[in-house]
Structures are given as C-alpha cells and as structure tokens.
Amino acid sequence: MSRSFAERSPETEWMDTESISLEDYRACLRDLAAVNVVTMTHGPVLKWLDHATRQLDPHDRVTVLDVGYGYGDLLRRIHAWSRRRNRPVDLVGVDLNPMSEPIARAATPPGVSIDFRTGNVFDFKPEKPIDFIICSQTTHHMTNVELADFIRWMERVATRGWFIADLYRHPIPFHFFRALSWAARWHRFVRHDGPISIARSFRRKDWETILASAGLEQGAVRIRWYPSFRLCVSRLK
C-alpha cells in the first residue's frame, strides 16, 4: 500500500489503545530507551539546556519538568548533564500512564533524585516555579488542537522556556525504523508503533499552524531540524 507523508497520519498506536501488562510495558519502555540511544534522541534536549542556561549564574538552581517521561531515561541523562556542568537542578516528571512511575523509579539508581509523578499534566500543580519544561517524543500522540492547548499551558507554567523534541515526518526514517526495529527484535509494540509515530509526526508547516493556533508569533519560537530526522520547537523567555 502506498503511503502519503503530506499530512499527519490519523492512525492509532497500540500503546495508546491496547491493554498491556506491567512486565510487557516495562519491556516496551526498555526497548524505547534503546531506540533513544541508537537514534541519539536526547542530544537536541541537552544542547538546548546548555544554551538555555548559559547566561544563568552557575550556582542558580533550576527546576526542569519532563512531560511524558516513560522510562525516565531523559531525566537521568539530564541529571548526568547537570553533574558534568556543576549545575544544581530539581528534576520532575509527569506521565499519564500509571505504570511509568514504578518502572522509571526502579530503573533509576539510588542517589539520583528525580520526582516521578503520575497524572494529567493539565492537572499538575507545581509546588514551586518550573523554569524549563521539556517534552520528548510525546507530542505526536496529540491532535493539533490538543497540542495548541499544551503549548498555551507550557507558556503559562514555564518561567524561562520550553522545548519540544519530536520526529520529522518523512519516508526515509519511516522505512529505516521499520527495518531496524525488526532486525533488533524490539518489542512488538515498538515495531508496530514506531513507524506510525513517524507518520503521525510533523513538518515545519504543521508546527507553524499549531503555534499560530496557540497564539504565538513565529518570531518568539524556534523550529529547528536536527540529524536523525528530529524536528524540535523551542521557546526562551
């Protein structure tokens, strides 16, 4: 069957609809963390944090919120980044799936302080100001209307800025990932959902439309393509 990449696909990912056991979900998240390593998923986030904190006093403590943390691997990478930079950080994660929290906690070494939480991010009431909000490989699960609402929420909550890292919709990563995931024998959900994630993801015009719906001017937000077919959207205040 021929496939068009001109528009975002309306296909549904199995992880969003099918019931799954805790152990199956753990195996799926573990394989997704391996995907993130192979495809250098976290690189753009860490580069942006370097840029976003460059002008801050190195002793200033910042709070980073990760929306849709899954396995928690990005927050653990940010913890390692903060240690290398001698940057004090408070790390918080919010994930809608209640199974993510115990899995992420179990995968986090003792001494790595991360506040993993479960819930709808729109109901999240931070006890103290959130400096930066990050959201990696999650926004393609949302509709354009939901995304506009999410961006407006980040604008209200993040005091210093926010960063969305997601996929670039293109046939090359679609077919490459499908072959790679089968060769690597990743979890069946990863093999099925990975290509659909790419088909549900974005091109620049999609983000321009969504940002306009959220009421943000293009000059206030940066849309940037990264290697490994990532399209990221960032805002510094």
SULGI-V867543 format. One record per helix or strand. SS is the DSSP state (h for helix, s for strand). FROM is the first residue (numbers start at 1). TO is the last residue. If there is no record, write none. Layout:
((SS	FROM	TO) (SS	FROM	TO))
//
This chain:
((h	14	17) (h	22	38) (h	43	52) (s	62	67) (h	73	85) (s	89	95) (h	98	107) (s	114	118) (h	121	123) (s	130	136) (h	139	141) (h	144	157) (s	158	168) (h	171	183) (h	188	199) (s	202	202) (h	204	213) (h	218	220) (s	222	226) (s	230	236))
//
